[in-house]
Amino acid sequence: MRLINNTNKPNDRMFKVLNDYGKNTTVYIASAFFNDYKTLLKMVDEDCEIFMVIRLDMGTSPDSLEHIINHNKIHIRFFTGTSFHPKFYIFQNQAAILGSSNLTKSGLQGNQEANIEIEYENPIVEDLKEIFNDYWNNAEPLDPVTLKNFKEIMKGFSNPEPYRVIEKKIGSHHYDNVGSDDKANKESLYVSTFKRAYQLYLSKFDTLITLYKSFDLRRYPEIPLRIEVDRFLWWIREVKAKGDSYKRVPVASDDVIKGKLTELIPEFMSYDSDYLDNIVVPQYLDFVKTFATQENISNLDIDIFYENLLNVHAFHDCFRFHNGGHSTMKEYFLTSNTHEKIKSTISYILFNDKEPYQTRIMNSIFNDNYKLKGFGESCVKEIFGLLNEENIPVSNGRTIKSMEWLGFGKL
């Protein structure tokens, strides 16, 4: 996590953070007030698609809305009244920003604000996505007629409570602060963007596999090639792509990436690592045997099941988000989900051949009948990547950052 509070430090301004993250991704914004249309246009110029929920009130500019309402990459919904007051920004597969900054010129640049940058793998991001989904499903789409009425109301307005006039002319559109009970469409906003992002990742990984194979070198011939390439990407993240260095790498051609691999793959082959050779690979082979069948999964003692589940790195690393580390993480996971549901969901991800794997993955991320608390998007995609027989690769935060460092672009 990182604090962002609009000081004079170059990397501590909200507009700089939004510019850094707002490239080649999907952005979800909940902001009570809005008047900085230029920031959004800059994001879409950098190939972003934006979903935004705002409040129609004195803090929102009709003129700024006019600049973006017809843009096909910017989707706007709204509430009226005074209760809608959040400020958070979610950048798909990258990070979330939560705090006090509205999407206004003063909120992003001038005011003293307090915002927290949250890693995308943090379970809090999953909660924010659900909250935004709920906002989106309950908010009203902004259309030209509504905007015209809003602009007329705000023109030269002197009443200290314009929301009363807004609600009379536009309608009363409030968010139920108790929360919506209708979760049937909870996944609707994310499914299409998830499909697109996941398919892009698989396509780029396929290119990486082809390039890797062209060197005709194997470090671990006893495991599938996609798993060896995953270990190669782990090594890149640990040794080469440290910190935020992956963010500064421009998109490269296949020839340029192959040129980088010419040096990296031989170095990886000779890299001395007791962890890779004597821990990770043997653990993987045992993991495959342990979760080889539905019957194995069903018969496992839940403590043994949990210990094996820690072979999923995205799950193992969630201990960072629990006070007390692994012990409290285990307690949370095993008490927040029934043991039956844990085993049932993992079996469903791996073995339900009646549904395409994409459907199983999406259901395990978005559908409450399958979704496990504390086992988020990266965990679901990784466990499937580790254990499937369809040769679909691992996808998690580590692999994505390593591939971006290689030059594959935002994934």
N, C-alpha and C positions, 0 to 999 in steps of 0.2 A: 504494500500500500504506500501511497505517497500523498502528502498534503499539497494542495494547490490553492493559493490564496491571493493571486494577483499582485504579488510584490514586483519589484523592479528586476528580479532575477529572470533571465531570458526564458527559462523553461518552466516558470512558475506562474504563467498567465493562462487563463482559461482559453482565450482565443488561439494561443499557440498550441495548446494540447489538442483542441478540436481540429486545428489544421494538420497536426501530425497524424492523428488517427483517421481523419476523414478522407481516406483515399482507398478506392477499389474495395468498398465494403458496403454493408447495409447498416444504417444508423437508425436507432429508435430514440426519440426525444420526448420527454414529458417536461414541459416548461409552462408555468402559470402565465408568464408574460413573454411576449415576442416582439422584437422590432429590428432584428439584425438579419435581414434577408441576404445580405452580401456573403455572410458566412455559409449559409446554405447553398447559395449558387456556386461558391468556390468548391464545396464538397461535391456537388453533382458534376462540376467540370472535371473533378478528379475521379469520376466514375463511381460515385456513391448513389445509392437509392435511400430515400429518407422517409420515415414514418414519424409524424409529429402530432402530439396532442397538446392543445393550448387552452387558454381561457380567454373568452371575449370580454374584455373589461378595459379600464383606463390604461393599464400597463401594456396593452397590445396595440400595435400600429396597423390600422387598415391599409395604409399606403404600402407598408412592407408586405402584407398579405397579398396585395394586388400584384406585386412583382413575381410571386411564386405560385399563385393559385392554379395556373394553367400548365405548370411544368409537369411533364409526365413521370419524372423521377422523384417528385415531392408530393407526399400524400398527407393531407391535413384533416384532423378532426378536432372538435372543440366541446367545451362545457361553458355554461354561463354560471351566474351566482358567484359567491366569494369563497366557497369551500375548497375548490380545486387549486392546490398550491405547491405541487411537487417541482423538483428540479433535478432531473437525472438524464444521462446520456449513455446509451449502450452501443458499442461498436462491435459488430459481429466478429467473433473469434479473436478479439484483441483485448478489450477492457471495458469497464464501465466507470463513469464519473458521477458521483452522488454528492450533493451539497446544497449550497445556497445560491448558485449562479443561474439566473434566468437567461434565456437566449435573447439577451438585449445587449446593446453596445456597452452600457454601464456594467452589466453583470459579467460580461466577458473581458472587459478591459479596465474600466474606471473604478468600480466599487472595490472596497476591501471585502473579499468573500472567503469562504472556507469550504473547500471541496476535497473529497477523497477519491483518488484513483484506485480502482479495485481490479485485481487480476481476473481475467475472464474465467479461470478455473475455480475461482472462489464460489462456494455455494450461494453466497449473497447475490451473485449475478443471476443465478437461476430464479431466485425470488423476485428480483427486479424485473426479469422478463415476464414472469407471471403477472406481476402488478401492472406492467405496461399493457400486456394482453387484455387484462380486465378493463383498463382505461379505454383501450381501443374499441373493444366490443360494446362499451356503454356510451361512448362519445358520439356526437353527431358529425357526419361529413360536412366539411365546409364547401358550400356551393356559391356560385356568383351572386345569386339573389340574396343569400344570407350576408355575404360580404358587402353588397351594396347597402343593405339596411344598416349594417353595423357602421359603415362609413358615414352614413347620413346622421346616425345617432351621435357619433363622436365628433362630428364637425362643429367646432366652436362650443363644445359642451362645457357647461359650468356647474352642473349639478354634482355635488360631492358623492352621490350614489348612483352613477349611471347604470349600474347593473339592473336596477329596478325598471328602467326604460328599456334596456336591452331584453330583459325577460318578457316584457309586455309585447314588444314588437317582433322579437326573434323566437321567443319561446323559452320555457324553463327546462334547461338540460343540465341536471345535476348528477354528479357521481355519488352513488350510494356509499358513504364512508364505512358502512358495515361490511361492504364487499359484495360482489355478485355471487349468487348461489348457482347461476347457470354456467357450468364449466364445459358444456357440450362442445362449444366452438373454441375452446381455449387454445388449441393448436393452430387455428385458422391463419393467423397472421404470420406464423413462423414456418409453416410447412413448405411453402413455395420457395422462400429464401433459403431454407435449410437444404432442400433438394438441389438447388442451383449451386450452393457453396460446396456441398459434399461431392457433387458430380465433378465440379472443377478440381477439387483436391484429388479425386481418383484419377482424373485425366492427367494431371501433373505428375502424380506418383507413377503412373504407367510410363511416362516419358523418362523418369528417373530410373526405373527398373531397366528399361531398354538401354539407357546409357551405361548403367552399372554392368550389365551383362556383357557389353561390348569389350570390356577390359579382360574378360575371361579369368577373373580372380575370385576365389571364394575363401573366406576365413572360417566359416562354419558350415561345411557341406551337409552336416547332419540335420540342419533345420531348413525350413522353406526359405527360398531366396527373399521373399517379401519381409521375413522376420530378420534376416541378416541385414537387409537394407534399413530396417527400423533400428537395429543396433548401431549401424553406421550413422544414422541421423542422431541417435543418442550421443555418440562420440562427438559429432560436430557441435552439438549444443553444449556439451561439457568442455570441450577443448578449444573450439574455434568461435562459435557464435555466442559468446558470453554476453550477459547483460542485454542491452537494447541494440546491440550492433546490427541485428537482423533488420531493424527498421530503416537503416540507412543504405540498404543495398537496392540498387535499381533493378528493374526487370531486365533479364538477360536472354539472349538467344540460346537455343540448344547447343550451338557450337561453343559459345562462351562458357556455358555451364560444363560442357564436356572438358573444356580446357582446365577448369578448376578441379574437376574430378581426376584429371590426369595426375595431379599432385596429391590430392586428398586420399584417393583409394589406396595407393601403395603405402601411404603413411598410416592409414587405418589398419592395413594388414600387418604391419610390423609394430603397432602400438602395444606396449606391454601393459596388460590390464588383468590383474587377478580377478577383479570384479566381473569383467566380461567373460573370461575364460572359465572360471571356476565357480561362479555364483549364478550369473544371469542365465547363461545358456543351460546349465543343468536344471535350474529352477524352472525354466520354460518347458523343458522336456517332461519334467514331473507334472507340471501344471496341465499339459496336454493330456497326459494319462489320467490324471485325477478327474478332469472334466470331460472325459472322452465320450460318455453316454449320459442319457437322461437318468438311467438307473443309478449310475455313479453319483450324480448330483443329488438325487432323491435320498440316497442312503447315507450321505455324508453327515457326520456330526456337525452341528452348526458352527462350533468353534473352529473345527478343522476347515470347514467351508470358508469361513471368514479369513483365516490365515492364508488360504490359497488365493482368495480374491485380492489379497494385497500384492499379488504378482502383476496386477493391473496398475501400472505406474501412476496413472492419473488418479486412481483411487487411493493408493498408498500415500501419495503426496498431499491428500486432503487433510492429513493430520495438522498441517500448518494453520488450518482454519478452526481448530478446536483448542480451547484452553485446556491444557493438560495433555495435549498430544494424542498419541495413539490409543491410550487407555480410554479417554473420554470419547474419542471418535468411534471406537468399537461399541461402547455403551450406547451412544446416540444411534448408530446404524442398526444395531440389533433390537433396540426398543422402539425406534420410529417406524420400522417395517416388521411385519410378522415374518417369522422364519419360513413359513410356507410361501409367502409372496416372494421373498428373496430367491428361493430355489426355483419357484415357478417362473419368475421373470428371466432369470439367467437361462433356464431351459428353453424358454420361448425365444430368446434372442438367438440361441445357437442351433436349435433343432426343429423349429416349427417350419417344415418344408411346404406347408399349405399356403404360406404367404411369402412374397418376395422379401429378400433381406432388407431392402430399403424401408418397407412397411414395418418390419419388426423393429428396426432401429428407431424409426420415427415414433412408433407407439411407445417404445421404452423410454423415450425422452419426453413426450408430450401427453401421453394418455394416462390418466390416473389409475386405470385398471392394471397398468404394467409398471409405471414409473416408480422408482425407489428413491426415497429421501436419502440424500448424501451420496447418490450415485448418478452424477449428472451426464451431460452430453458427451464429454471427452471419455468418461469411463465406459459408457455404452459402446461408443465407436471403437474404443481400444480393445475391449474384451472380445468383440466380434472379430476385429482384425487379427487378434492373437490366435483364435481357435476355430475360425471358419474353414470349410473345405472348398470354398468358392474362390480362393486366392485373392480376397479383398484385403487391402493392407490396413495396418494400424493407423488411426488418426487421433492425435491428441495435441495438446498445446506445444509439446516439445517437438514433434515431427513437423508441425506447421511452421514454427519459428526457424527450424533448421532448413527447411525447404525455401523459405523466404530469404534466408541468408545465402543460399546457393544461387538465388536469382530467379526463382519461379514466380515472384510477385505475391501480392496479397492473396491469402487463401482463406 
